Amino acid sequence: MASLTLKTLTITLITFLFLSNSVQAAKEEDVEKLLDTQECPVCNLIEAGLGGENLNGANLEGSNLFKADLSDTELADAKLSGANLSEAKLNNAKLPRATLFRANLQKADLQESDLQGANLKNANLRLANLIKANLREASLQEANLSNANLQEANLENAQLVNASLEKTNLQQANLEKASLKGSNLQGANLKEAKLFRTDLRGTKFNAQTIIEDKWLLVWELVNKGIEGKDLAGSDLTGANLEGLNLEKANLKEANLAEAYLFLVNLRGANLTAAKLNNAELRYADLSNADLGNADLGNAELGNVNLEGANLNRANLRRAKINEQTRLDPKWRLVWEIINQGLEVPDLRGANLQNANLRGVNLSNVRLSGASLYNADLSGANLERSNLFQTDLSNANLEGANFQGAILDSANLQGANLKGANLTGANLNQVNFCGAIMPDGSKKSCDNSP
């Protein structure tokens, strides 16, 4: 009986050793095949040592690379759909544009790897190390990144729609212009993450989600609306508020510089003194909005509805409009003066009240009878311009150049002329009542010139 048992054990051991050698042989064979042909789909590459190899464009679809060493390996454009890369070493690996659809990368080490433009849709990256990884423009729709470490990773323009990011470390990660739409961020750490124009619509947060107050407000706006919120003075710089209904919202003095406001409804909103410089406002509705003293410098205003909007002293420098921008004729003229100059220097009788014309060149322009009431012409060049009977009352003319200009019978009541150059200007019957003169003194109202 003992002899039979020993014989059985011996046969079992021989069989095990035979099978082990067969697996080992097959693995070595697959490694050689991969290195020779770059074609190795459904190969057994468990724990294979491929560090530093050039596998650009290789076909490894469905292959088993469990615990394989691929550190510093070149895998640009490689085909790895359905591959098992769990616990694989991929630190510093180069995988730009690689296809990893439904790949298993659980617990893989991808620290400082290059995955720019890679296809990781439906990939399993649970517990993966992606510290400082480059995932710029990567496709991560419906990927599982729960408990993964993405600290300082670059996810700019990445697609993370419906991704699982529960308890994921995104501290200091770059998520600028990334889409997190519909993703689960419950328990995620977004401390100091860059969320410039990041799409947070439909994302799931909970009490354990760590995020700065500014971005929490953005999340609340895009997911819960503005009901009961006073947004005056709010910091919304770089916020992605695409398609949001902000009708009649109070955004007085709010900072919306560089915000993404595509298709936003701002009808009748209070945007006085708001900062909208460099904002993306294409197709937004700003009809009847109050934009007095607002900064729209370099804003994208193509196809925007600004009918009836108050643009008193608003900054329109380098603002981009097109033929479909609905802008009242007065403000279109102001925009043209600021950004295109005048083909024909004739603005006689023009209504330029409350216009922001700071620093513009209006030299040799005919402005007789024009209304520039309360306009901002500080630092403007009006040398040799004809301002006969022009209304400049309450205008800001600080530092303006009127050298050789015709100002006869002009109304400068209450205007600020501090530091202005009036050398050689015609000043017959000018109304300086209450005006601040170039030397800083205030003119009395005794009808004297």
Helices and strands as residue ranges (DSSP letters): H 2-37, H 213-224, H 329-339
